[in-house]
Amino acid sequence: MKRNEGKILKLGGKKLAVYRDGSGRVKKMSALCPHMGCLVRWNLAEATWDCPCHGSRFSPKGKVIAGPAETPLSSA
């Protein structure tokens, strides 16, 4: 996985949202939006995790940018 890129990966039977930052550090989070449990997608153009169901958006490291989700993507 390239730096500053996110992907959904299946690890240990779970789908995870995985992000590699500019320094090469990897952050693994649940790929499920905390609002209603939909699978988030990596938005390459905006460098965000976006939920296709209700429009929640998250930073590369899982922080809420826009709701309706009120909590970040949980750490894995």
Summary of the structure (lengths in Angstrom):
residues: 76
radius of gyration: 11.2
end to end distance: 17.8
largest distance: 32.2
contacts: 229
relative contact order: 0.23
helix: 0%
strand: 43%
